[in-house]
Amino acid sequence: MRSNIGGPAVMAEQLKHLGKLAEWPNITIQAIPESTEWHPGLEGEFLVIDTEAMSVVHVENRLSGLFYQDKADVMAYREAVEQMRGVALSPSETIGLIAREIDRIEEAE
């Protein structure tokens, strides 16, 4: 959360945007504390996508993206999501963290 990409003003605006998105009924934002040791989220970005027809996982890497649709692969990523939720802050704690980080950035400007 503290990578200073784009400068403080950009970072503060991105965090404010996340705060607004967290108000949507279909979005849950949970941050994983920096003090947390290894968790599956450190392996790289991924999305578990569920549709009426099927479930797939989209994995991003530097050069491309991959889709997995085998049931065992999808289940492995679902388990990764649950492991990450197990170490993440609650949604309300995450919103508090975001608000504190916005304050920290804006006070430093």
C-alpha positions in Angstrom: 0.0 0.0 0.0 2.9 2.3 0.6 4.6 2.2 -2.8 4.9 5.8 -4.0 4.0 5.3 -7.6 2.7 8.5 -9.3 3.5 10.7 -6.3 1.5 11.4 -3.1 -1.4 13.2 -4.8 -2.0 10.3 -7.1 -1.7 7.8 -4.3 -4.2 9.7 -2.1 -6.7 9.9 -5.0 -6.4 6.1 -5.6 -7.0 5.4 -2.0 -10.0 7.7 -1.9 -11.4 5.9 -5.0 -11.0 2.5 -3.2 -12.9 4.0 -0.2 -15.7 4.9 -2.6 -15.7 1.5 -4.2 -15.9 -0.2 -0.8 -19.4 1.4 -0.4 -20.7 -0.6 -3.4 -22.8 -3.6 -2.2 -20.9 -6.0 -4.6 -17.4 -5.0 -3.6 -15.4 -6.1 -0.6 -12.0 -4.7 0.1 -9.7 -6.3 2.5 -6.0 -5.4 3.0 -3.4 -7.8 4.2 -1.1 -6.2 6.8 2.5 -5.6 5.8 3.6 -7.6 8.9 1.9 -10.8 7.5 4.4 -13.4 6.5 4.0 -15.5 3.3 0.5 -15.9 1.8 -0.6 -16.9 -1.7 -1.2 -13.3 -2.8 2.6 -12.8 -2.9 2.8 -15.3 -5.8 1.1 -12.8 -8.2 -2.2 -11.3 -9.2 -5.2 -13.5 -10.1 -8.9 -13.3 -10.5 -11.4 -16.1 -9.9 -14.3 -15.5 -12.3 -17.6 -17.2 -11.9 -20.3 -17.2 -14.6 -23.4 -19.3 -15.0 -21.6 -21.4 -17.6 -18.3 -22.0 -15.8 -15.6 -20.8 -13.4 -12.2 -19.7 -14.6 -9.0 -18.2 -13.1 -7.1 -15.4 -14.8 -3.5 -15.2 -13.8 -1.4 -12.2 -14.8 2.3 -12.2 -15.4 4.8 -9.8 -17.0 4.2 -10.9 -20.6 0.7 -12.1 -20.7 -2.3 -13.5 -18.9 -3.3 -17.2 -18.5 -6.7 -18.7 -18.0 -7.3 -21.9 -16.0 -10.6 -23.7 -16.2 -9.8 -27.2 -14.9 -11.8 -27.7 -11.7 -8.7 -28.7 -9.7 -6.9 -25.5 -10.8 -9.9 -23.3 -9.9 -10.2 -25.0 -6.6 -6.5 -24.3 -5.8 -7.1 -20.6 -6.4 -10.3 -20.6 -4.3 -8.3 -22.1 -1.5 -5.7 -19.4 -2.0 -8.4 -16.7 -1.7 -9.6 -18.3 1.6 -6.0 -18.3 2.9 -5.7 -14.7 2.1 -9.0 -13.8 3.7 -7.7 -15.6 6.8 -4.8 -13.2 7.2 -6.5 -10.0 5.9 -8.0 -7.3 7.9 -11.8 -7.1 8.1 -13.5 -4.8 5.6 -14.1 -2.1 8.3 -10.5 -2.4 9.5 -9.3 -2.0 5.9 -11.4 1.1 5.4 -9.8 2.5 8.6 -6.4 1.7 7.3 -7.1 3.4 4.0 -8.4 6.5 5.8 -5.3 6.6 8.0 -3.0 6.3 5.0 -4.8 9.1 3.2 -4.3 11.3 6.2 -0.7 10.4 6.4 -0.1 11.2 2.8 -2.0 14.5 2.9 -0.2 15.6 6.1 3.1 15.0 4.5 2.4 17.2 1.5 
